[in-house]
Amino acid sequence: MSDAQLALDALTDPELPPTEWEFARAVVLVAKYAKVSIATAESLTGGLLSSLLTSVPGSSEVFQGGVVAYSNSAKQQVLKLDATLIASGVITTEVALAMATNVSEVLGSNI
């Protein structure tokens, strides 16, 4: 069984939920196995996800980078979000999807 499969199995075991670091390690292993690259766009988390991913040895093979766009102006300027999208609030599925899509384009990642 591959490291990637072991990581996926560990993440789906309901009796043994992973720690944050184990989760990050599993993400990195699966990304390596799948030959994809990762970029993150964060706001309220303030870079926590990027920090967790980069704490995994070898993550530089798959992690392109991250953007912490906390203010609405940063979301518009750096992540190219439309003002009308964020006008009614930024904690929405639509904003999260737009941030993820745009950071992938900005940093040249698959995910």
Secondary structure, DSSP 8 states (H G I E B T S, - for coil): --HHHHHHHHHT-TTS---HHHHHHHHHHHHHHHT--EEEEESTTTTHHHHHHHTSTTGGGTEEEEEE--SHHHHHHTT---HHHHTT-S-SHHHHHHHHHHHHHHHT---
